[in-house]
Amino acid sequence: MLPLVVVQEVRQLLDEKVLSHRKIANILGVSRGTVGAIASGRRGIYGSVPSSEEPTLCCFEMPPERCPGCGSRVYMPCVLCSARAYQQRRKQWQNIPSPRRVA
């Protein structure tokens, strides 16, 4: 779920009628579909609010960037590449033969 701050920022930028949906999506790191849904009213102005603190743009302060591993636009570090590396390490550990006991 998107943070409430991001949803409100999309609504504010739409109300200003200066930027296109595509530019708003790029600036805030959301999809054009989300911006379009907010603009048309298909998506309400709701979102997650961090508990016991004022809403912030915590993970959306920096724009998404291309992951050098998979090429996707993500907020770094890339979770997909981290998961793939973890699976690779597990496979390597499973292929190591266990030491045999000498009786």
C-alpha positions in Angstrom: 0.0 0.0 0.0 1.3 3.4 -0.9 2.1 5.8 2.0 -0.7 8.4 2.5 1.8 11.2 1.9 2.6 10.0 -1.6 -1.1 9.7 -2.5 -1.8 13.2 -1.2 1.2 14.5 -3.1 -0.2 12.9 -6.3 -3.6 14.6 -5.7 -2.0 17.9 -5.0 0.1 17.8 -8.2 -3.0 16.7 -10.2 -4.9 19.7 -8.8 -2.2 22.1 -9.9 -2.7 20.9 -13.5 0.9 21.8 -14.5 2.5 18.3 -14.9 1.4 15.3 -16.9 0.5 12.0 -15.4 3.7 10.5 -16.7 5.8 13.3 -15.1 4.0 13.0 -11.8 4.6 9.2 -11.8 8.3 9.6 -12.5 8.8 12.3 -9.8 7.0 10.3 -7.1 8.1 6.8 -8.2 4.6 5.4 -8.7 3.0 3.9 -11.8 1.1 6.0 -14.4 -1.9 3.7 -13.7 -1.9 4.8 -10.0 -1.8 8.4 -11.0 -4.6 7.9 -13.5 -6.7 6.0 -11.0 -6.3 8.9 -8.5 -7.1 11.4 -11.2 -10.3 9.6 -12.3 -11.5 8.9 -8.8 -11.2 5.1 -9.1 -8.7 5.1 -6.2 -9.5 7.1 -3.1 -7.2 9.3 -1.1 -6.1 6.6 1.5 -2.8 5.0 2.3 -0.6 3.7 5.1 0.5 6.1 7.8 3.6 5.2 9.9 2.5 4.7 13.5 3.5 7.3 16.2 5.2 9.7 13.9 4.2 12.2 11.3 4.0 10.9 7.7 7.3 11.2 5.8 8.5 10.1 2.4 10.9 7.6 4.0 11.7 5.3 1.1 10.5 7.7 -1.6 13.0 10.4 -0.9 15.3 9.2 -3.8 13.9 8.2 -7.1 14.1 4.5 -8.2 17.2 3.6 -10.1 18.2 0.8 -12.5 19.5 -2.3 -10.7 22.8 -3.3 -12.2 21.9 -7.0 -11.7 18.5 -7.4 -13.2 17.9 -4.1 -14.9 14.6 -3.3 -13.1 13.8 0.2 -11.8 13.8 -0.3 -8.0 14.6 1.4 -4.8 18.0 0.1 -3.9 19.0 -2.4 -2.7 17.1 -4.6 -5.1 15.1 -7.2 -3.2 14.9 -9.5 -6.2 18.7 -9.7 -6.7 19.1 -10.2 -3.0 16.7 -13.1 -3.0 18.4 -14.7 -6.1 21.8 -14.3 -4.4 20.4 -16.0 -1.2 19.1 -18.9 -3.3 22.4 -19.3 -5.1 24.3 -19.4 -1.7 21.8 -22.0 -0.4 22.4 -24.2 -3.5 26.1 -24.0 -3.1 25.9 -25.0 0.6 23.6 -27.9 -0.2 26.1 -29.2 -2.7 29.0 -29.4 -0.2 29.3 -32.9 1.1 29.0 -33.3 4.8 32.1 -34.6 6.7 31.9 -38.3 7.5 32.6 -39.6 11.0 35.5 -42.0 11.4 34.6 -44.8 13.9 
